[in-house]
Amino acid sequence: MNKNDRLLTVEEAAERLGTGVRFIRRLISERRIRYVKLGKHVRIADSVLTAYVEERTVEPVRTRRGGFGLMA
């Protein structure tokens, strides 16, 4: 987490990832993502979401394609 990192609400985090709030809450409850607890409020740093996406990004497999859409 960076010093100047913006802390997002669960709703803002869900919107940024394009998911539902329930998914973000599950990540938090299963401790699969870092979060900050401020009293009863939960916040997620913007850099944490960026790292989460980068860690789960799957690179494409490069293949040569033959004729008629078949893989060669």
All heavy atoms as a GROMACS GRO file, in nm:
protein
  584
    1MET      N    1   0.085  -0.118   0.000
    1MET     CA    2   0.000   0.000   0.000
    1MET      C    3   0.089   0.124   0.000
    1MET      O    4   0.181   0.135   0.079
    1MET     CB    5  -0.091  -0.002   0.123
    1MET     CG    6  -0.196   0.104   0.119
    1MET     SD    7  -0.328   0.074   0.237
    1MET     CE    8  -0.277   0.181   0.367
    2ASN      N    9   0.062   0.215  -0.090
    2ASN     CA   10   0.137   0.338  -0.101
    2ASN      C   11   0.088   0.442  -0.002
    2ASN      O   12  -0.029   0.438   0.041
    2ASN     CB   13   0.126   0.396  -0.242
    2ASN     CG   14   0.179   0.301  -0.347
    2ASN    OD1   15   0.263   0.218  -0.318
    2ASN    ND2   16   0.128   0.312  -0.467
    3LYS      N   17   0.174   0.536   0.032
    3LYS     CA   18   0.139   0.641   0.127
    3LYS      C   19   0.022   0.727   0.075
    3LYS      O   20  -0.065   0.765   0.150
    3LYS     CB   21   0.262   0.727   0.153
    3LYS     CG   22   0.248   0.822   0.266
    3LYS     CD   23   0.379   0.893   0.289
    3LYS     CE   24   0.371   0.980   0.412
    3LYS     NZ   25   0.497   1.050   0.436
    4ASN      N   26   0.022   0.756  -0.054
    4ASN     CA   27  -0.081   0.841  -0.114
    4ASN      C   28  -0.194   0.761  -0.178
    4ASN      O   29  -0.269   0.813  -0.259
    4ASN     CB   30  -0.018   0.934  -0.219
    4ASN     CG   31   0.081   1.029  -0.158
    4ASN    OD1   32   0.065   1.074  -0.045
    4ASN    ND2   33   0.186   1.059  -0.232
    5ASP      N   34  -0.203   0.634  -0.141
    5ASP     CA   35  -0.304   0.544  -0.199
    5ASP      C   36  -0.444   0.583  -0.153
    5ASP      O   37  -0.465   0.612  -0.036
    5ASP     CB   38  -0.274   0.402  -0.152
    5ASP     CG   39  -0.293   0.300  -0.261
    5ASP    OD1   40  -0.338   0.338  -0.371
    5ASP    OD2   41  -0.263   0.184  -0.236
    6ARG      N   42  -0.536   0.581  -0.244
    6ARG     CA   43  -0.676   0.609  -0.211
    6ARG      C   44  -0.741   0.484  -0.153
    6ARG      O   45  -0.726   0.375  -0.207
    6ARG     CB   46  -0.751   0.652  -0.337
    6ARG     CG   47  -0.894   0.689  -0.310
    6ARG     CD   48  -0.954   0.766  -0.425
    6ARG     NE   49  -1.091   0.798  -0.390
    6ARG     CZ   50  -1.196   0.737  -0.440
    6ARG    NH1   51  -1.182   0.644  -0.531
    6ARG    NH2   52  -1.318   0.771  -0.402
    7LEU      N   53  -0.811   0.501  -0.042
    7LEU     CA   54  -0.884   0.389   0.019
    7LEU      C   55  -1.026   0.388  -0.036
    7LEU      O   56  -1.098   0.488  -0.028
    7LEU     CB   57  -0.886   0.403   0.171
    7LEU     CG   58  -0.750   0.391   0.239
    7LEU    CD1   59  -0.765   0.413   0.390
    7LEU    CD2   60  -0.688   0.254   0.213
    8LEU      N   61  -1.065   0.275  -0.091
    8LEU     CA   62  -1.196   0.261  -0.154
    8LEU      C   63  -1.292   0.187  -0.063
    8LEU      O   64  -1.252   0.098   0.012
    8LEU     CB   65  -1.182   0.183  -0.285
    8LEU     CG   66  -1.082   0.236  -0.387
    8LEU    CD1   67  -1.068   0.138  -0.502
    8LEU    CD2   68  -1.124   0.371  -0.438
    9THR      N   69  -1.418   0.222  -0.072
    9THR     CA   70  -1.521   0.146  -0.001
    9THR      C   71  -1.540   0.014  -0.075
    9THR      O   72  -1.492  -0.004  -0.188
    9THR     CB   73  -1.655   0.222   0.001
    9THR    OG1   74  -1.703   0.234  -0.134
    9THR    CG2   75  -1.642   0.359   0.064
   10VAL      N   76  -1.611  -0.076  -0.014
   10VAL     CA   77  -1.640  -0.206  -0.077
   10VAL      C   78  -1.717  -0.183  -0.207
   10VAL      O   79  -1.690  -0.246  -0.309
   10VAL     CB   80  -1.719  -0.297   0.020
   10VAL    CG1   81  -1.766  -0.423  -0.049
   10VAL    CG2   82  -1.632  -0.332   0.141
   11GLU      N   83  -1.810  -0.090  -0.205
   11GLU     CA   84  -1.889  -0.059  -0.324
   11GLU      C   85  -1.801  -0.004  -0.436
   11GLU      O   86  -1.816  -0.042  -0.553
   11GLU     CB   87  -2.001   0.040  -0.290
   11GLU     CG   88  -2.110  -0.017  -0.201
   11GLU     CD   89  -2.071  -0.024  -0.053
   11GLU    OE1   90  -1.968   0.035  -0.011
   11GLU    OE2   91  -2.143  -0.092   0.022
   12GLU      N   92  -1.709   0.086  -0.402
   12GLU     CA   93  -1.619   0.143  -0.503
   12GLU      C   94  -1.525   0.036  -0.558
   12GLU      O   95  -1.497   0.034  -0.679
   12GLU     CB   96  -1.537   0.257  -0.442
   12GLU     CG   97  -1.619   0.380  -0.411
   12GLU     CD   98  -1.543   0.484  -0.330
   12GLU    OE1   99  -1.454   0.446  -0.250
   12GLU    OE2  100  -1.573   0.604  -0.348
   13ALA      N  101  -1.478  -0.053  -0.472
   13ALA     CA  102  -1.390  -0.162  -0.516
   13ALA      C  103  -1.464  -0.254  -0.613
   13ALA      O  104  -1.409  -0.296  -0.716
   13ALA     CB  105  -1.339  -0.241  -0.397
   14ALA      N  106  -1.589  -0.286  -0.582
   14ALA     CA  107  -1.669  -0.371  -0.669
   14ALA      C  108  -1.690  -0.304  -0.805
   14ALA      O  109  -1.679  -0.369  -0.909
   14ALA     CB  110  -1.803  -0.402  -0.603
   15GLU      N  111  -1.716  -0.175  -0.803
   15GLU     CA  112  -1.737  -0.102  -0.928
   15GLU      C  113  -1.609  -0.101  -1.011
   15GLU      O  114  -1.611  -0.120  -1.131
   15GLU     CB  115  -1.782   0.041  -0.899
   15GLU     CG  116  -1.816   0.120  -1.023
   15GLU     CD  117  -1.869   0.258  -0.991
   15GLU    OE1  118  -1.933   0.275  -0.886
   15GLU    OE2  119  -1.845   0.348  -1.073
   16ARG      N  120  -1.496  -0.081  -0.946
   16ARG     CA  121  -1.367  -0.076  -1.016
   16ARG      C  122  -1.335  -0.209  -1.082
   16ARG      O  123  -1.282  -0.214  -1.193
   16ARG     CB  124  -1.255  -0.038  -0.921
   16ARG     CG  125  -1.121  -0.040  -0.986
   16ARG     CD  126  -1.024   0.060  -0.929
   16ARG     NE  127  -0.902   0.054  -1.006
   16ARG     CZ  128  -0.798  -0.022  -0.975
   16ARG    NH1  129  -0.798  -0.095  -0.867
   16ARG    NH2  130  -0.690  -0.024  -1.050
   17LEU      N  131  -1.367  -0.320  -1.014
   17LEU     CA  132  -1.339  -0.453  -1.071
   17LEU      C  133  -1.451  -0.501  -1.162
   17LEU      O  134  -1.436  -0.603  -1.229
   17LEU     CB  135  -1.317  -0.554  -0.959
   17LEU     CG  136  -1.191  -0.540  -0.876
   17LEU    CD1  137  -1.181  -0.654  -0.775
   17LEU    CD2  138  -1.067  -0.535  -0.963
   18GLY      N  139  -1.563  -0.431  -1.162
   18GLY     CA  140  -1.675  -0.473  -1.246
   18GLY      C  141  -1.744  -0.596  -1.190
   18GLY      O  142  -1.791  -0.680  -1.266
   19THR      N  143  -1.746  -0.608  -1.058
   19THR     CA  144  -1.808  -0.722  -0.993
   19THR      C  145  -1.916  -0.673  -0.897
   19THR      O  146  -1.935  -0.554  -0.880
   19THR     CB  147  -1.705  -0.804  -0.912
   19THR    OG1  148  -1.657  -0.723  -0.805
   19THR    CG2  149  -1.589  -0.847  -0.998
   20GLY      N  150  -1.979  -0.766  -0.832
   20GLY     CA  151  -2.077  -0.731  -0.730
   20GLY      C  152  -2.010  -0.711  -0.595
   20GLY      O  153  -1.897  -0.756  -0.571
   21VAL      N  154  -2.079  -0.643  -0.508
   21VAL     CA  155  -2.031  -0.618  -0.372
   21VAL      C  156  -2.009  -0.750  -0.298
   21VAL      O  157  -1.913  -0.764  -0.222
   21VAL     CB  158  -2.130  -0.528  -0.295
   21VAL    CG1  159  -2.094  -0.516  -0.150
   21VAL    CG2  160  -2.137  -0.392  -0.361
   22ARG      N  161  -2.093  -0.846  -0.325
   22ARG     CA  162  -2.084  -0.977  -0.258
   22ARG      C  163  -1.949  -1.045  -0.285
   22ARG      O  164  -1.890  -1.106  -0.195
   22ARG     CB  165  -2.199  -1.064  -0.306
   22ARG     CG  166  -2.212  -1.193  -0.233
   22ARG     CD  167  -2.337  -1.263  -0.278
   22ARG     NE  168  -2.348  -1.391  -0.212
   22ARG     CZ  169  -2.446  -1.477  -0.230
   22ARG    NH1  170  -2.543  -1.447  -0.314
   22ARG    NH2  171  -2.448  -1.589  -0.166
   23PHE      N  172  -1.898  -1.033  -0.408
   23PHE     CA  173  -1.768  -1.091  -0.442
   23PHE      C  174  -1.657  -1.027  -0.359
   23PHE      O  175  -1.571  -1.097  -0.305
   23PHE     CB  176  -1.741  -1.074  -0.592
   23PHE     CG  177  -1.605  -1.122  -0.634
   23PHE    CD1  178  -1.577  -1.257  -0.641
   23PHE    CD2  179  -1.506  -1.031  -0.667
   23PHE    CE1  180  -1.452  -1.302  -0.680
   23PHE    CE2  181  -1.380  -1.076  -0.706
   23PHE     CZ  182  -1.354  -1.211  -0.712
   24ILE      N  183  -1.658  -0.896  -0.348
   24ILE     CA  184  -1.556  -0.824  -0.270
   24ILE      C  185  -1.565  -0.864  -0.124
   24ILE      O  186  -1.463  -0.891  -0.058
   24ILE     CB  187  -1.572  -0.672  -0.285
   24ILE    CG1  188  -1.561  -0.629  -0.432
   24ILE    CG2  189  -1.470  -0.599  -0.199
   24ILE    CD1  190  -1.427  -0.656  -0.497
   25ARG      N  191  -1.686  -0.871  -0.071
   25ARG     CA  192  -1.703  -0.912   0.069
   25ARG      C  193  -1.652  -1.054   0.093
   25ARG      O  194  -1.597  -1.084   0.198
   25ARG     CB  195  -1.848  -0.898   0.112
   25ARG     CG  196  -1.893  -0.753   0.119
   25ARG     CD  197  -2.014  -0.734   0.206
   25ARG     NE  198  -2.063  -0.598   0.200
   25ARG     CZ  199  -2.010  -0.496   0.267
   25ARG    NH1  200  -1.906  -0.515   0.344
   25ARG    NH2  201  -2.061  -0.375   0.257
   26ARG      N  202  -1.670  -1.142  -0.007
   26ARG     CA  203  -1.620  -1.279   0.007
   26ARG      C  204  -1.467  -1.280   0.007
   26ARG      O  205  -1.405  -1.352   0.085
   26ARG     CB  206  -1.674  -1.367  -0.105
   26ARG     CG  207  -1.642  -1.515  -0.078
   26ARG     CD  208  -1.705  -1.607  -0.179
   26ARG     NE  209  -1.629  -1.595  -0.303
   26ARG     CZ  210  -1.679  -1.599  -0.424
   26ARG    NH1  211  -1.809  -1.615  -0.441
   26ARG    NH2  212  -1.605  -1.587  -0.530
   27LEU      N  213  -1.405  -1.199  -0.079
   27LEU     CA  214  -1.259  -1.189  -0.079
   27LEU      C  215  -1.208  -1.144   0.057
   27LEU      O  216  -1.108  -1.195   0.107
   27LEU     CB  217  -1.212  -1.089  -0.186
   27LEU     CG  218  -1.229  -1.127  -0.332
   27LEU    CD1  219  -1.183  -1.012  -0.421
   27LEU    CD2  220  -1.152  -1.253  -0.365
   28ILE      N  221  -1.279  -1.051   0.117
   28ILE     CA  222  -1.240  -0.999   0.249
   28ILE      C  223  -1.260  -1.106   0.356
   28ILE      O  224  -1.169  -1.132   0.436
   28ILE     CB  225  -1.321  -0.872   0.283
   28ILE    CG1  226  -1.279  -0.757   0.191
   28ILE    CG2  227  -1.304  -0.834   0.429
   28ILE    CD1  228  -1.372  -0.638   0.194
   29SER      N  229  -1.374  -1.171   0.357
   29SER     CA  230  -1.403  -1.270   0.462
   29SER      C  231  -1.310  -1.391   0.454
   29SER      O  232  -1.275  -1.450   0.555
   29SER     CB  233  -1.549  -1.314   0.458
   29SER     OG  234  -1.574  -1.393   0.344
   30GLU      N  235  -1.268  -1.426   0.332
   30GLU     CA  236  -1.176  -1.538   0.313
   30GLU      C  237  -1.030  -1.492   0.322
   30GLU      O  238  -0.940  -1.573   0.302
   30GLU     CB  239  -1.202  -1.605   0.178
   30GLU     CG  240  -1.337  -1.671   0.170
   30GLU     CD  241  -1.369  -1.726   0.032
   30GLU    OE1  242  -1.287  -1.709  -0.062
   30GLU    OE2  243  -1.476  -1.786   0.017
   31ARG      N  244  -1.010  -1.364   0.348
   31ARG     CA  245  -0.876  -1.303   0.358
   31ARG      C  246  -0.791  -1.330   0.235
   31ARG      O  247  -0.672  -1.360   0.244
   31ARG     CB  248  -0.805  -1.348   0.485
   31ARG     CG  249  -0.876  -1.298   0.608
   31ARG     CD  250  -0.805  -1.339   0.734
   31ARG     NE  251  -0.883  -1.292   0.848
   31ARG     CZ  252  -0.837  -1.205   0.936
   31ARG    NH1  253  -0.718  -1.155   0.924
   31ARG    NH2  254  -0.913  -1.168   1.036
   32ARG      N  255  -0.854  -1.318   0.119
   32ARG     CA  256  -0.784  -1.337  -0.008
   32ARG      C  257  -0.736  -1.205  -0.065
   32ARG      O  258  -0.672  -1.202  -0.169
   32ARG     CB  259  -0.877  -1.407  -0.108
   32ARG     CG  260  -0.906  -1.550  -0.066
   32ARG     CD  261  -1.011  -1.618  -0.149
   32ARG     NE  262  -0.996  -1.597  -0.291
   32ARG     CZ  263  -1.096  -1.612  -0.378
   32ARG    NH1  264  -1.216  -1.646  -0.337
   32ARG    NH2  265  -1.076  -1.590  -0.506
   33ILE      N  266  -0.769  -1.095   0.004
   33ILE     CA  267  -0.728  -0.962  -0.039
   33ILE      C  268  -0.697  -0.879   0.086
   33ILE      O  269  -0.761  -0.898   0.190
   33ILE     CB  270  -0.838  -0.896  -0.126
   33ILE    CG1  271  -0.784  -0.776  -0.202
   33ILE    CG2  272  -0.959  -0.861  -0.045
   33ILE    CD1  273  -0.877  -0.728  -0.312
   34ARG      N  274  -0.596  -0.792   0.075
   34ARG     CA  275  -0.561  -0.707   0.189
   34ARG      C  276  -0.665  -0.596   0.203
   34ARG      O  277  -0.714  -0.543   0.104
   34ARG     CB  278  -0.424  -0.644   0.166
   34ARG     CG  279  -0.313  -0.747   0.169
   34ARG     CD  280  -0.180  -0.684   0.144
   34ARG     NE  281  -0.154  -0.588   0.252
   34ARG     CZ  282  -0.058  -0.498   0.250
   34ARG    NH1  283   0.020  -0.488   0.147
   34ARG    NH2  284  -0.041  -0.417   0.351
   35TYR      N  285  -0.696  -0.562   0.326
   35TYR     CA  286  -0.792  -0.455   0.351
   35TYR      C  287  -0.756  -0.384   0.480
   35TYR      O  288  -0.674  -0.431   0.558
   35TYR     CB  289  -0.935  -0.508   0.357
   35TYR     CG  290  -0.960  -0.608   0.467
   35TYR    CD1  291  -1.008  -0.567   0.591
   35TYR    CD2  292  -0.936  -0.744   0.448
   35TYR    CE1  293  -1.031  -0.660   0.693
   35TYR    CE2  294  -0.959  -0.836   0.548
   35TYR     CZ  295  -1.007  -0.793   0.670
   35TYR     OH  296  -1.029  -0.884   0.770
   36VAL      N  297  -0.817  -0.267   0.499
   36VAL     CA  298  -0.795  -0.186   0.618
   36VAL      C  299  -0.926  -0.179   0.694
   36VAL      O  300  -1.031  -0.154   0.635
   36VAL     CB  301  -0.751  -0.042   0.578
   36VAL    CG1  302  -0.732   0.044   0.702
   36VAL    CG2  303  -0.625  -0.046   0.495
   37LYS      N  304  -0.919  -0.203   0.823
   37LYS     CA  305  -1.038  -0.198   0.908
   37LYS      C  306  -1.031  -0.068   0.989
   37LYS      O  307  -0.938  -0.047   1.066
   37LYS     CB  308  -1.039  -0.321   0.999
   37LYS     CG  309  -1.162  -0.337   1.081
   37LYS     CD  310  -1.260  -0.426   1.012
   37LYS     CE  311  -1.377  -0.439   1.106
   37LYS     NZ  312  -1.468  -0.536   1.079
   38LEU      N  313  -1.127   0.020   0.969
   38LEU     CA  314  -1.136   0.147   1.041
   38LEU      C  315  -1.264   0.145   1.123
   38LEU      O  316  -1.370   0.182   1.074
   38LEU     CB  317  -1.137   0.265   0.943
   38LEU     CG  318  -1.018   0.274   0.848
   38LEU    CD1  319  -1.042   0.375   0.740
   38LEU    CD2  320  -0.893   0.306   0.927
   39GLY      N  321  -1.253   0.097   1.246
   39GLY     CA  322  -1.374   0.077   1.326
   39GLY      C  323  -1.455  -0.034   1.262
   39GLY      O  324  -1.407  -0.143   1.240
   40LYS      N  325  -1.579  -0.002   1.228
   40LYS     CA  326  -1.663  -0.102   1.161
   40LYS      C  327  -1.655  -0.092   1.008
   40LYS      O  328  -1.712  -0.173   0.937
   40LYS     CB  329  -1.808  -0.090   1.206
   40LYS     CG  330  -1.874   0.040   1.165
   40LYS     CD  331  -2.019   0.042   1.207
   40LYS     CE  332  -2.087   0.168   1.157
   40LYS     NZ  333  -2.229   0.170   1.181
   41HIS      N  334  -1.580   0.007   0.960
   41HIS     CA  335  -1.569   0.030   0.816
   41HIS      C  336  -1.451  -0.047   0.759
   41HIS      O  337  -1.345  -0.056   0.820
   41HIS     CB  338  -1.552   0.178   0.786
   41HIS     CG  339  -1.664   0.262   0.839
   41HIS    ND1  340  -1.788   0.264   0.782
   41HIS    CD2  341  -1.670   0.343   0.947
   41HIS    CE1  342  -1.867   0.344   0.851
   41HIS    NE2  343  -1.798   0.394   0.954
   42VAL      N  344  -1.470  -0.100   0.639
   42VAL     CA  345  -1.365  -0.172   0.568
   42VAL      C  346  -1.329  -0.093   0.443
   42VAL      O  347  -1.417  -0.048   0.370
   42VAL     CB  348  -1.412  -0.314   0.529
   42VAL    CG1  349  -1.311  -0.384   0.442
   42VAL    CG2  350  -1.442  -0.396   0.653
   43ARG      N  351  -1.199  -0.074   0.421
   43ARG     CA  352  -1.151  -0.004   0.303
   43ARG      C  353  -1.044  -0.087   0.236
   43ARG      O  354  -0.970  -0.160   0.300
   43ARG     CB  355  -1.092   0.133   0.339
   43ARG     CG  356  -1.191   0.228   0.404
   43ARG     CD  357  -1.298   0.272   0.305
   43ARG     NE  358  -1.388   0.370   0.361
   43ARG     CZ  359  -1.507   0.342   0.412
   43ARG    NH1  360  -1.550   0.217   0.414
   43ARG    NH2  361  -1.585   0.437   0.459
   44ILE      N  362  -1.036  -0.073   0.104
   44ILE     CA  363  -0.937  -0.146   0.024
   44ILE      C  364  -0.857  -0.043  -0.053
   44ILE      O  365  -0.914   0.042  -0.123
   44ILE     CB  366  -1.006  -0.245  -0.072
   44ILE    CG1  367  -1.092  -0.343   0.008
   44ILE    CG2  368  -0.903  -0.318  -0.156
   44ILE    CD1  369  -1.186  -0.425  -0.075
   45ALA      N  370  -0.725  -0.052  -0.041
   45ALA     CA  371  -0.638   0.042  -0.112
   45ALA      C  372  -0.644   0.016  -0.262
   45ALA      O  373  -0.652  -0.098  -0.307
   45ALA     CB  374  -0.495   0.029  -0.062
   46ASP      N  375  -0.639   0.125  -0.338
   46ASP     CA  376  -0.643   0.116  -0.483
   46ASP      C  377  -0.529   0.029  -0.536
   46ASP      O  378  -0.548  -0.052  -0.627
   46ASP     CB  379  -0.636   0.257  -0.541
   46ASP     CG  380  -0.672   0.262  -0.687
   46ASP    OD1  381  -0.766   0.192  -0.728
   46ASP    OD2  382  -0.605   0.337  -0.761
   47SER      N  383  -0.411   0.041  -0.477
   47SER     CA  384  -0.296  -0.039  -0.522
   47SER      C  385  -0.316  -0.188  -0.495
   47SER      O  386  -0.263  -0.272  -0.568
   47SER     CB  387  -0.167   0.009  -0.456
   47SER     OG  388  -0.173  -0.010  -0.316
   48VAL      N  389  -0.392  -0.221  -0.392
   48VAL     CA  390  -0.421  -0.361  -0.361
   48VAL      C  391  -0.507  -0.422  -0.472
   48VAL      O  392  -0.483  -0.536  -0.515
   48VAL     CB  393  -0.490  -0.375  -0.224
   48VAL    CG1  394  -0.544  -0.514  -0.201
   48VAL    CG2  395  -0.394  -0.336  -0.112
   49LEU      N  396  -0.604  -0.347  -0.521
   49LEU     CA  397  -0.688  -0.396  -0.631
   49LEU      C  398  -0.605  -0.413  -0.758
   49LEU      O  399  -0.620  -0.513  -0.830
   49LEU     CB  400  -0.804  -0.301  -0.657
   49LEU     CG  401  -0.912  -0.298  -0.551
   49LEU    CD1  402  -1.021  -0.199  -0.591
   49LEU    CD2  403  -0.972  -0.434  -0.528
   50THR      N  404  -0.516  -0.318  -0.784
   50THR     CA  405  -0.430  -0.327  -0.902
   50THR      C  406  -0.343  -0.452  -0.893
   50THR      O  407  -0.331  -0.527  -0.991
   50THR     CB  408  -0.342  -0.201  -0.914
   50THR    OG1  409  -0.427  -0.087  -0.926
   50THR    CG2  410  -0.250  -0.208  -1.034
   51ALA      N  411  -0.283  -0.476  -0.778
   51ALA     CA  412  -0.200  -0.596  -0.758
   51ALA      C  413  -0.282  -0.723  -0.773
   51ALA      O  414  -0.236  -0.822  -0.832
   51ALA     CB  415  -0.132  -0.592  -0.622
   52TYR      N  416  -0.404  -0.724  -0.720
   52TYR     CA  417  -0.492  -0.840  -0.728
   52TYR      C  418  -0.520  -0.876  -0.875
   52TYR      O  419  -0.512  -0.993  -0.914
   52TYR     CB  420  -0.623  -0.812  -0.654
   52TYR     CG  421  -0.720  -0.927  -0.654
   52TYR    CD1  422  -0.705  -1.033  -0.565
   52TYR    CD2  423  -0.825  -0.931  -0.743
   52TYR    CE1  424  -0.794  -1.139  -0.565
   52TYR    CE2  425  -0.914  -1.038  -0.744
   52TYR     CZ  426  -0.898  -1.141  -0.655
   52TYR     OH  427  -0.986  -1.248  -0.657
   53VAL      N  428  -0.549  -0.775  -0.955
   53VAL     CA  429  -0.576  -0.798  -1.097
   53VAL      C  430  -0.451  -0.846  -1.169
   53VAL      O  431  -0.455  -0.942  -1.247
   53VAL     CB  432  -0.632  -0.670  -1.164
   53VAL    CG1  433  -0.637  -0.683  -1.315
   53VAL    CG2  434  -0.770  -0.638  -1.108
   54GLU      N  435  -0.336  -0.783  -1.142
   54GLU     CA  436  -0.212  -0.823  -1.208
   54GLU      C  437  -0.172  -0.966  -1.174
   54GLU      O  438  -0.126  -1.039  -1.260
   54GLU     CB  439  -0.099  -0.726  -1.169
   54GLU     CG  440  -0.114  -0.590  -1.235
   54GLU     CD  441  -0.010  -0.490  -1.188
   54GLU    OE1  442   0.077  -0.526  -1.106
   54GLU    OE2  443  -0.017  -0.376  -1.235
   55GLU      N  444  -0.191  -1.007  -1.049
   55GLU     CA  445  -0.155  -1.142  -1.007
   55GLU      C  446  -0.242  -1.248  -1.075
   55GLU      O  447  -0.200  -1.362  -1.091
   55GLU     CB  448  -0.168  -1.157  -0.856
   55GLU     CG  449  -0.065  -1.080  -0.777
   55GLU     CD  450  -0.099  -1.073  -0.629
   55GLU    OE1  451  -0.200  -1.133  -0.586
   55GLU    OE2  452  -0.025  -1.004  -0.557
   56ARG      N  453  -0.362  -1.211  -1.112
   56ARG     CA  454  -0.455  -1.307  -1.170
   56ARG      C  455  -0.473  -1.293  -1.321
   56ARG      O  456  -0.558  -1.357  -1.380
   56ARG     CB  457  -0.590  -1.295  -1.100
   56ARG     CG  458  -0.583  -1.361  -0.964
   56ARG     CD  459  -0.681  -1.303  -0.866
   56ARG     NE  460  -0.663  -1.364  -0.735
   56ARG     CZ  461  -0.568  -1.329  -0.649
   56ARG    NH1  462  -0.484  -1.234  -0.678
   56ARG    NH2  463  -0.557  -1.390  -0.533
   57THR      N  464  -0.391  -1.209  -1.382
   57THR     CA  465  -0.398  -1.190  -1.526
   57THR      C  466  -0.329  -1.308  -1.595
   57THR      O  467  -0.215  -1.341  -1.563
   57THR     CB  468  -0.331  -1.058  -1.568
   57THR    OG1  469  -0.402  -0.951  -1.504
   57THR    CG2  470  -0.334  -1.039  -1.718
   58VAL      N  471  -0.400  -1.370  -1.686
   58VAL     CA  472  -0.349  -1.486  -1.759
   58VAL      C  473  -0.305  -1.439  -1.897
   58VAL      O  474  -0.383  -1.379  -1.971
   58VAL     CB  475  -0.458  -1.595  -1.771
   58VAL    CG1  476  -0.406  -1.714  -1.850
   58VAL    CG2  477  -0.507  -1.635  -1.634
   59GLU      N  478  -0.180  -1.466  -1.929
   59GLU     CA  479  -0.126  -1.429  -2.059
   59GLU      C  480  -0.178  -1.526  -2.165
   59GLU      O  481  -0.192  -1.645  -2.139
   59GLU     CB  482   0.026  -1.431  -2.056
   59GLU     CG  483   0.086  -1.328  -1.963
   59GLU     CD  484   0.054  -1.185  -2.002
   59GLU    OE1  485   0.044  -1.156  -2.123
   59GLU    OE2  486   0.038  -1.102  -1.910
   60PRO      N  487  -0.203  -1.477  -2.286
   60PRO     CA  488  -0.252  -1.565  -2.392
   60PRO      C  489  -0.142  -1.659  -2.441
   60PRO      O  490  -0.024  -1.627  -2.433
   60PRO     CB  491  -0.293  -1.468  -2.503
   60PRO     CG  492  -0.211  -1.346  -2.479
   60PRO     CD  493  -0.192  -1.339  -2.330
   61VAL      N  494  -0.185  -1.774  -2.491
   61VAL     CA  495  -0.093  -1.870  -2.549
   61VAL      C  496  -0.084  -1.837  -2.698
   61VAL      O  497  -0.186  -1.828  -2.766
   61VAL     CB  498  -0.145  -2.015  -2.530
   61VAL    CG1  499  -0.053  -2.114  -2.599
   61VAL    CG2  500  -0.158  -2.045  -2.383
   62ARG      N  501   0.035  -1.820  -2.745
   62ARG     CA  502   0.052  -1.785  -2.886
   62ARG      C  503   0.062  -1.911  -2.968
   62ARG      O  504   0.147  -1.997  -2.943
   62ARG     CB  505   0.178  -1.701  -2.902
   62ARG     CG  506   0.190  -1.644  -3.038
   62ARG     CD  507   0.301  -1.544  -3.044
   62ARG     NE  508   0.307  -1.493  -3.180
   62ARG     CZ  509   0.396  -1.411  -3.224
   62ARG    NH1  510   0.488  -1.367  -3.142
   62ARG    NH2  511   0.396  -1.371  -3.348
   63THR      N  512  -0.026  -1.926  -3.065
   63THR     CA  513  -0.024  -2.044  -3.151
   63THR      C  514  -0.028  -2.000  -3.297
   63THR      O  515  -0.076  -1.892  -3.330
   63THR     CB  516  -0.146  -2.134  -3.124
   63THR    OG1  517  -0.265  -2.060  -3.150
   63THR    CG2  518  -0.148  -2.186  -2.982
   64ARG      N  519   0.023  -2.087  -3.382
   64ARG     CA  520   0.012  -2.065  -3.525
   64ARG      C  521  -0.119  -2.124  -3.572
   64ARG      O  522  -0.156  -2.233  -3.532
   64ARG     CB  523   0.127  -2.136  -3.597
   64ARG     CG  524   0.227  -2.044  -3.652
   64ARG     CD  525   0.333  -2.114  -3.730
   64ARG     NE  526   0.281  -2.228  -3.808
   64ARG     CZ  527   0.354  -2.324  -3.855
   64ARG    NH1  528   0.484  -2.325  -3.833
   64ARG    NH2  529   0.302  -2.424  -3.923
   65ARG      N  530  -0.187  -2.053  -3.654
   65ARG     CA  531  -0.314  -2.104  -3.703
   65ARG      C  532  -0.296  -2.155  -3.847
   65ARG      O  533  -0.233  -2.092  -3.928
   65ARG     CB  534  -0.420  -1.995  -3.699
   65ARG     CG  535  -0.445  -1.951  -3.555
   65ARG     CD  536  -0.561  -1.857  -3.544
   65ARG     NE  537  -0.686  -1.913  -3.589
   65ARG     CZ  538  -0.777  -1.971  -3.512
   65ARG    NH1  539  -0.756  -1.982  -3.384
   65ARG    NH2  540  -0.889  -2.016  -3.562
   66GLY      N  541  -0.354  -2.272  -3.870
   66GLY     CA  542  -0.351  -2.329  -4.004
   66GLY      C  543  -0.470  -2.278  -4.084
   66GLY      O  544  -0.540  -2.186  -4.045
   67GLY      N  545  -0.494  -2.339  -4.196
   67GLY     CA  546  -0.606  -2.299  -4.280
   67GLY      C  547  -0.740  -2.338  -4.221
   67GLY      O  548  -0.750  -2.428  -4.136
   68PHE      N  549  -0.844  -2.271  -4.257
   68PHE     CA  550  -0.981  -2.300  -4.219
   68PHE      C  551  -1.003  -2.294  -4.067
   68PHE      O  552  -1.086  -2.367  -4.013
   68PHE     CB  553  -1.028  -2.437  -4.272
   68PHE     CG  554  -1.018  -2.446  -4.421
   68PHE    CD1  555  -0.918  -2.523  -4.480
   68PHE    CD2  556  -1.106  -2.377  -4.501
   68PHE    CE1  557  -0.909  -2.530  -4.618
   68PHE    CE2  558  -1.095  -2.383  -4.640
   68PHE     CZ  559  -0.998  -2.460  -4.698
   69GLY      N  560  -0.925  -2.213  -3.999
   69GLY     CA  561  -0.946  -2.194  -3.856
   69GLY      C  562  -0.897  -2.308  -3.769
   69GLY      O  563  -0.925  -2.313  -3.651
   70LEU      N  564  -0.823  -2.403  -3.826
   70LEU     CA  565  -0.771  -2.515  -3.747
   70LEU      C  566  -0.632  -2.479  -3.696
   70LEU      O  567  -0.556  -2.409  -3.761
   70LEU     CB  568  -0.762  -2.642  -3.833
   70LEU     CG  569  -0.895  -2.691  -3.890
   70LEU    CD1  570  -0.868  -2.809  -3.983
   70LEU    CD2  571  -0.987  -2.732  -3.778
   71MET      N  572  -0.600  -2.529  -3.581
   71MET     CA  573  -0.469  -2.504  -3.524
   71MET      C  574  -0.369  -2.599  -3.591
   71MET      O  575  -0.398  -2.715  -3.612
   71MET     CB  576  -0.469  -2.528  -3.374
   71MET     CG  577  -0.569  -2.442  -3.304
   71MET     SD  578  -0.492  -2.322  -3.205
   71MET     CE  579  -0.516  -2.387  -3.045
   72ALA      N  580  -0.253  -2.547  -3.622
   72ALA     CA  581  -0.150  -2.630  -3.687
   72ALA      C  582  -0.038  -2.661  -3.589
   72ALA      O  583  -0.014  -2.595  -3.497
   72ALA     CB  584  -0.094  -2.558  -3.808
   0.00000   0.00000   0.00000
